[in-house]
Amino acid sequence: MKASVTGGKTMRAARAVATLALVAACTRAPAPERPPEPGDKAVARVDGAAVWTSDVKRQAAAQGLIAQGEPLDAGSTLFRQVLDEVIDQKLLAAEAIRQRLDRDPDTQRRLASARDRVLGDALLENSVGKSINDAAVNGLYQEMLKNETPSEAIRLRQIVTDSETDAQQVKAQLAHGGVFDALAAERSRDDATRFKGGEMPPTTVDMLAPDYARALAGARSGQIVGPFKTQAGWVVVRVDDRRKEPPVPLDEARPQIIRFLTYDQVKDLILNLRRRAKVETLLGPPSADTPTEPASAPPPAPAIPAATKDARP
């Protein structure tokens, strides 16, 4: 009997301890939220769940509103606009789950497709992104400089005449002290340049029309060239300036180099993955006569009976 009483007291004590532990667990403060990225800050809550600064930046980058990794001021109008979109998206997703749309087979396929895209992007960022660094960019830039033929900038003035005789007279006047600007206004038939002292738009040697390029090959700054025949007439040209253009600075070339390196790395990665995998395409060769229909295309309309065709107006 004494053992029974002792056992009962022990059970009641155990229940009391369990009850106290349950109450303590229910009243304990929730664990503090951990920012998904160092220095990340919560900027909103949707039904208690935090929306982080990084969520907004990621959405802005996905929409092309900022570049990947570009800062976005949390006090800016753009940040608040994208934040509203993130909040709306979370509300829509929560309502879809409440309506059990996440269990719909078509929705599950779309979710799986989105998961594949996200995982693929993560792989590219992890493998390709890390290999595109300053050393790789600078190496390709130096190779580009080594293989590139620098272009020449050239500034020209011209006088266009109807005949070779007129052009020879213009050249003789220039040789005896004639002012090019005045002769251009007086003798040139080219309305686009005559009232500008014969000045042509700045260009590069490789962009010159063939007639001009042949005549100006080897011409130096200050030299009078011509007359030579063009489609517009007989031309006398003065070379105002000619100099080699400096190479494109690295800062300007960087975006194009990064795009090239990224494409090259992605191509190599995908080719390697395809070599290692067993990929079977279950389609026959495409037919040039048959348009390719997307998988989601609606079924073709039923054929119209011949009698109905004849009855149509």
C-alpha positions in Angstrom: 0.0 0.0 0.0 2.8 2.4 0.9 4.5 1.6 -2.5 1.2 2.4 -4.3 1.0 5.8 -2.6 4.6 6.6 -3.3 4.1 5.6 -7.0 1.0 7.8 -7.2 2.9 10.8 -5.8 5.7 10.2 -8.3 3.3 10.1 -11.3 1.6 13.4 -10.1 5.0 15.0 -9.8 5.9 13.9 -13.3 2.7 15.3 -14.7 3.2 18.6 -12.9 6.8 18.9 -14.3 5.5 18.1 -17.8 2.7 20.7 -17.5 5.2 23.3 -16.4 7.5 22.5 -19.3 4.6 22.8 -21.8 3.5 26.2 -20.3 7.1 27.4 -20.5 7.4 26.3 -24.1 4.2 28.1 -25.1 5.2 31.3 -23.4 8.8 31.3 -24.4 9.7 34.1 -26.8 10.1 33.0 -30.4 13.6 32.4 -31.7 15.0 35.6 -33.3 14.9 35.7 -37.1 18.2 35.2 -38.8 18.9 37.4 -41.8 19.4 35.3 -44.9 22.5 37.4 -45.8 25.0 39.2 -43.7 23.7 42.8 -42.9 20.3 42.0 -44.3 17.4 43.9 -42.8 13.7 43.1 -42.5 11.7 45.8 -44.4 8.2 44.4 -44.0 6.2 41.5 -42.6 3.4 39.5 -44.2 1.4 37.6 -41.7 4.4 37.6 -39.4 6.9 36.4 -42.0 9.7 38.9 -42.7 10.4 40.4 -46.1 14.1 41.1 -46.4 16.1 43.8 -48.2 17.7 41.0 -50.3 14.3 39.8 -51.4 13.5 43.2 -52.8 16.9 43.5 -54.5 16.6 40.0 -56.0 13.1 40.9 -57.4 14.4 44.2 -58.9 17.4 42.4 -60.5 15.0 39.7 -61.9 13.0 42.5 -63.6 16.1 44.1 -65.0 15.5 47.3 -62.9 19.0 47.0 -61.5 22.1 45.0 -62.4 22.9 41.9 -60.4 24.7 43.0 -57.3 24.0 46.6 -57.8 23.0 48.5 -54.7 19.4 49.7 -54.2 18.6 52.4 -51.7 15.9 51.3 -49.3 14.6 54.8 -49.2 14.1 55.1 -52.9 10.8 55.1 -54.8 12.0 52.2 -56.8 12.7 50.1 -53.7 9.2 50.8 -52.3 7.6 50.0 -55.6 9.4 46.6 -55.8 8.7 46.0 -52.1 4.9 46.4 -52.8 5.2 43.8 -55.6 7.0 41.3 -53.3 4.3 41.7 -50.7 1.6 41.3 -53.3 3.3 38.1 -54.6 3.6 36.6 -51.1 -0.1 37.4 -50.4 -1.1 35.8 -53.7 1.0 32.7 -53.0 -0.4 32.3 -49.5 -4.0 32.5 -50.9 -3.2 30.0 -53.5 -1.9 27.6 -50.8 -5.0 28.3 -48.8 -7.1 27.3 -51.7 -4.9 24.1 -52.1 -3.9 25.2 -55.6 -0.4 23.9 -54.8 -1.8 20.4 -55.0 -3.1 20.9 -58.6 -1.0 18.6 -61.0 -0.5 21.4 -63.5 0.7 23.8 -60.7 3.0 21.2 -59.4 4.6 20.8 -62.9 5.0 24.5 -63.1 6.6 24.6 -59.7 9.0 21.8 -60.7 9.9 23.8 -63.8 10.6 26.9 -61.7 12.7 24.8 -59.3 14.8 23.5 -62.2 15.4 27.1 -63.4 16.4 28.3 -59.9 18.7 25.3 -59.4 20.3 25.9 -62.8 20.8 29.6 -62.1 22.4 28.6 -58.8 24.8 26.2 -60.5 25.8 28.9 -63.0 26.3 31.5 -60.3 28.3 29.0 -58.2 30.5 27.6 -61.0 30.6 30.1 -63.8 30.3 33.3 -61.7 33.3 32.4 -59.6 35.5 31.9 -62.6 34.8 35.3 -64.1 37.0 37.5 -62.0 39.3 40.5 -62.5 42.2 38.3 -63.6 40.1 36.6 -66.3 38.6 39.9 -67.5 42.0 41.6 -67.7 43.6 38.6 -69.5 41.0 38.6 -72.2 41.3 42.4 -72.5 45.1 42.2 -73.0 44.5 39.5 -75.7 42.0 41.8 -77.4 44.5 44.6 -77.4 47.2 42.4 -78.9 45.0 41.1 -81.7 43.1 44.4 -82.5 44.1 46.6 -85.3 43.7 50.2 -84.0 41.4 52.3 -86.2 42.3 55.8 -87.3 40.1 58.8 -86.7 40.0 61.3 -89.6 38.5 64.8 -90.0 38.1 66.0 -93.6 36.9 69.1 -95.5 35.7 68.7 -99.1 34.8 70.8 -102.2 32.6 68.9 -104.7 32.5 70.1 -108.3 30.8 69.1 -111.5 33.9 68.4 -113.6 37.6 67.5 -113.2 38.5 70.9 -114.8 36.6 72.8 -112.1 38.2 70.7 -109.4 41.7 71.4 -110.8 40.9 75.1 -110.7 39.9 74.8 -107.1 43.1 73.0 -106.2 45.2 75.7 -108.0 43.4 78.4 -106.1 44.2 76.6 -102.8 47.8 76.3 -103.8 48.0 80.1 -104.3 46.6 81.0 -100.9 42.9 80.5 -101.4 40.9 79.9 -98.2 39.3 76.5 -98.2 36.2 77.6 -96.3 35.5 80.4 -98.7 36.0 78.3 -101.8 33.8 75.6 -100.4 30.9 78.1 -99.9 31.6 79.5 -103.4 32.4 76.5 -105.5 31.1 73.3 -103.8 27.9 71.7 -105.0 27.5 69.6 -101.8 24.8 71.5 -99.8 25.4 69.4 -96.7 29.0 70.7 -96.3 29.5 73.8 -98.4 28.2 76.3 -95.8 30.2 74.6 -93.0 33.5 75.3 -94.7 33.3 71.9 -96.5 33.6 70.1 -93.1 32.5 66.5 -93.2 31.3 64.6 -90.1 34.1 63.0 -88.1 34.7 59.4 -89.0 37.3 56.7 -89.1 39.4 55.5 -92.1 37.8 52.1 -92.1 34.3 53.8 -92.5 35.2 55.9 -95.5 33.4 55.3 -98.8 35.7 53.3 -101.2 36.4 56.2 -103.5 37.6 58.3 -100.5 39.5 55.5 -98.9 41.5 54.8 -102.1 42.3 58.5 -102.6 43.2 59.2 -98.9 45.4 56.1 -98.4 48.6 57.4 -96.8 47.4 61.0 -96.7 48.7 63.1 -93.8 47.2 65.8 -91.7 47.1 69.1 -93.5 47.4 67.5 -97.0 45.3 68.5 -100.0 44.1 65.4 -101.9 42.5 65.2 -105.3 40.7 65.8 -107.4 39.2 62.3 -107.6 36.0 61.0 -109.0 33.1 60.0 -106.7 29.4 59.4 -107.2 28.7 63.0 -106.1 31.2 64.5 -108.5 34.8 65.5 -108.6 36.2 66.1 -105.1 39.1 68.0 -103.6 39.7 67.1 -99.9 41.8 68.6 -97.1 42.8 66.3 -94.3 42.3 68.4 -91.1 43.4 65.7 -88.7 44.3 62.0 -88.8 45.4 60.0 -85.8 45.1 56.5 -84.4 42.2 56.1 -82.0 43.1 54.9 -78.5 41.9 51.5 -77.5 38.6 51.1 -75.7 39.3 51.5 -71.9 39.0 48.4 -69.8 36.1 49.9 -67.8 34.1 50.4 -71.0 35.0 47.0 -72.4 34.3 45.1 -69.2 30.6 44.5 -69.7 31.1 43.0 -73.1 34.1 40.9 -71.9 32.0 39.6 -69.0 29.2 38.6 -71.4 31.6 36.8 -73.6 33.3 34.9 -70.8 29.9 34.0 -69.3 28.6 32.7 -72.6 31.8 30.7 -73.1 31.8 29.2 -69.6 28.0 28.3 -69.8 28.5 26.7 -73.2 31.4 24.6 -71.9 29.5 23.6 -68.8 26.4 22.5 -70.7 28.5 20.5 -73.3 30.3 18.7 -70.5 27.0 17.9 -68.8 25.5 16.6 -72.0 28.5 14.4 -72.6 28.2 12.9 -69.1 24.4 12.4 -69.3 22.3 10.0 -71.3 20.0 12.4 -73.3 17.5 10.9 -75.7 15.4 13.0 -78.0 12.2 11.1 -78.8 11.2 13.3 -81.8 11.8 12.6 -85.4 13.7 15.2 -87.6 11.7 18.4 -88.0 9.8 18.9 -91.2 10.2 22.1 -93.1 6.6 21.9 -94.3 5.0 21.3 -90.9 5.0 24.2 -88.5 6.1 23.2 -85.0 3.3 23.6 -82.4 4.1 24.3 -78.8 3.1 21.6 -76.3 0.4 23.9 -74.9 -1.2 24.7 -78.3 -5.0 24.1 -78.5 -6.2 21.1 -80.5 -6.9 21.9 -84.2 -10.4 22.9 -85.1 -12.5 20.1 -86.6 -12.6 19.9 -90.4 -15.5 21.7 -92.1 -17.7 19.2 -94.1 -17.8 19.8 -97.8 -21.6 20.7 -97.8 -20.9 23.3 -95.2 -18.1 24.8 -97.2 -20.3 25.1 -100.3 -23.1 26.7 -98.2 -20.9 29.5 -97.0 -21.4 32.9 -98.7 
